[in-house]
Amino acid sequence: MNQIKEYLERIVEVSDSDWEIFSSKLKRTEYKKKTTLLEIGKVENHLSFIENGSIRLYIPKIENDITFGFCFKGQFMSAYDSFLTQSPSSYQTETLTATTLWRLSFNDLQDIYKRTEIGHIVGRVTAENLFLMKSQREQSLLNDTAEKRYLNLFTERPQLIKEIPLKYLASYIGVTPQALSRIRKRIS
């Protein structure tokens, strides 16, 4: 739970009373590798902080899933659009490794917004960060070559290269696993 407090304090000063309310709502859960956290058509009811592990966001397909996001230790994660609107998700989330999460339910987060000074600030900053990551990825898909997108991962998100299976990386940058192998050979 200290990781969450440190994360929050990088954003805003957290009073003891706000932390008491916030931390009282957190529930620690552990998941095995390859556990589906949210299925298509289900409503996301949690905003989760990753204590340990990694998670992917993807659209399952018969041939090859389309992976469009990853979350790692020290980050908040959620099928955020489903969480915000409380409507069914159009994608799934799953653990890539054994993962420990601290989870807040939608209703508990609404209570935190009402009862604390930090709630809205943390919510806004988290939403802004998610938007910026999404926007940067979309612009990269539209403007950069697959090779450039792969090379950018080394500088922008090096943990992806270390922790994520190549088939998911290939999907993430918008190429087949075979095309990613050719890119890797060219640049090595």
VENGIGI-V235891 format. One record per backbone hydrogen bond with DSSP energy under -1.0 kcal/mol. NH is the residue of the N-H (numbers start at 0). CO is the residue of the C=O. If there is no record, write none. Layout:
# VENGIGI-V235891
NH_CO ; NH_CO
This chain:
# VENGIGI-V235891
4_0 ; 5_1 ; 6_2 ; 7_3 ; 8_4 ; 9_5 ; 10_7 ; 11_7 ; 18_14 ; 19_15 ; 20_16 ; 21_17 ; 22_18 ; 23_19 ; 24_21 ; 26_102 ; 28_100 ; 30_98 ; 33_94 ; 36_92 ; 37_92 ; 40_88 ; 41_38 ; 46_103 ; 47_76 ; 48_101 ; 49_74 ; 50_99 ; 51_99 ; 54_70 ; 55_93 ; 56_68 ; 57_91 ; 58_65 ; 65_58 ; 67_56 ; 68_56 ; 70_54 ; 73_49 ; 74_71 ; 76_47 ; 79_77 ; 82_78 ; 83_79 ; 84_80 ; 85_81 ; 88_41 ; 91_57 ; 92_37 ; 93_55 ; 94_34 ; 95_53 ; 96_53 ; 98_30 ; 99_51 ; 100_28 ; 101_48 ; 102_26 ; 103_46 ; 105_44 ; 108_104 ; 109_105 ; 110_106 ; 111_107 ; 112_108 ; 113_109 ; 114_110 ; 115_111 ; 121_117 ; 122_118 ; 123_119 ; 124_120 ; 125_121 ; 126_122 ; 127_123 ; 128_124 ; 129_125 ; 130_126 ; 131_127 ; 132_128 ; 133_129 ; 134_130 ; 135_131 ; 136_132 ; 137_133 ; 138_134 ; 139_135 ; 140_136 ; 141_137 ; 142_138 ; 143_139 ; 148_144 ; 149_145 ; 150_146 ; 151_147 ; 152_148 ; 155_151 ; 156_152 ; 159_156 ; 161_157 ; 162_158 ; 163_159 ; 168_164 ; 169_165 ; 170_166 ; 171_167 ; 172_168 ; 174_169 ; 179_175 ; 180_176 ; 181_177 ; 182_178 ; 183_179 ; 184_180 ; 185_181 ; 186_182
